[in-house]
Amino acid sequence: MRGPTELASSPGTRSVHDLPSAAAHLRFEADLTRRLLALTPWQVLTVDAGTLDAAESFDHTRRRLTELLRLPTRP
């Protein structure tokens, strides 16, 4: 895992100087990525791994992919 110091040495990340600024930068980058992908024909599935455990992430992902891809639901 990269620390704030390593992230700050990457191009375009001069504003990163501690953990809160690193988190803010990564949130900005994630938002930018989602907005750019929204302009494509791709369907994007976001899984908030910070609030879900492994089983909840699996269930959420399976449920959303089933909906997005219009797959038959499991009995």
C-alpha positions as CSV (number, residue, x, y, z in Angstrom):
1,M,0.0,0.0,0.0
2,R,1.3,3.4,-0.9
3,G,1.7,6.0,1.9
4,P,1.0,9.8,1.5
5,T,4.7,10.4,0.9
6,E,4.8,8.0,-2.0
7,L,1.6,9.3,-3.5
8,A,2.9,12.9,-3.2
9,S,5.9,12.0,-5.3
10,S,3.6,10.8,-8.2
11,P,2.9,13.3,-11.0
12,G,-0.1,15.6,-10.3
13,T,-0.2,15.0,-6.6
14,R,1.7,17.9,-5.1
15,S,-1.2,18.7,-2.8
16,V,-0.8,15.4,-1.0
17,H,1.1,15.9,2.3
18,D,-0.7,13.7,4.8
19,L,-3.3,11.0,5.1
20,P,-6.3,13.3,4.9
21,S,-5.0,15.1,1.8
22,A,-4.2,11.7,0.2
23,A,-7.7,10.5,0.8
24,A,-9.1,13.8,-0.7
25,H,-7.0,13.4,-3.7
26,L,-8.0,9.7,-4.2
27,R,-11.7,10.7,-3.8
28,F,-11.2,13.3,-6.5
29,E,-9.5,10.9,-8.8
30,A,-12.3,8.3,-8.3
31,D,-15.0,10.9,-9.0
32,L,-13.1,12.0,-12.2
33,T,-12.8,8.4,-13.3
34,R,-16.5,7.7,-12.8
35,R,-17.5,10.9,-14.7
36,L,-15.3,10.0,-17.6
37,L,-16.6,6.4,-17.7
38,A,-20.1,7.7,-17.7
39,L,-19.4,9.2,-21.1
40,T,-18.7,5.7,-22.5
41,P,-21.1,2.9,-23.4
42,W,-19.6,0.9,-20.6
43,Q,-21.6,0.0,-17.5
44,V,-19.7,0.7,-14.3
45,L,-20.4,-1.0,-11.1
46,T,-19.1,0.7,-7.9
47,V,-18.6,-1.5,-4.8
48,D,-17.9,0.4,-1.6
49,A,-15.4,-2.0,-0.2
50,G,-14.8,0.4,2.8
51,T,-18.3,-0.3,4.2
52,L,-19.0,-3.9,3.1
53,D,-17.3,-7.1,4.2
54,A,-16.4,-9.8,1.7
55,A,-19.7,-11.6,1.8
56,E,-21.7,-8.3,1.5
57,S,-19.5,-7.2,-1.4
58,F,-20.0,-10.5,-3.2
59,D,-23.8,-10.3,-2.7
60,H,-24.0,-6.6,-3.8
61,T,-21.8,-7.3,-6.9
62,R,-23.8,-10.4,-7.9
63,R,-27.1,-8.6,-7.4
64,R,-26.1,-5.5,-9.4
65,L,-24.5,-7.5,-12.2
66,T,-27.6,-9.6,-12.5
67,E,-29.7,-6.4,-12.9
68,L,-27.2,-4.6,-15.2
69,L,-26.7,-7.6,-17.5
70,R,-30.4,-8.6,-17.2
71,L,-29.5,-12.2,-16.2
72,P,-32.0,-14.6,-14.8
73,T,-32.3,-14.4,-11.0
74,R,-31.4,-17.3,-8.8
75,P,-34.4,-19.1,-7.1
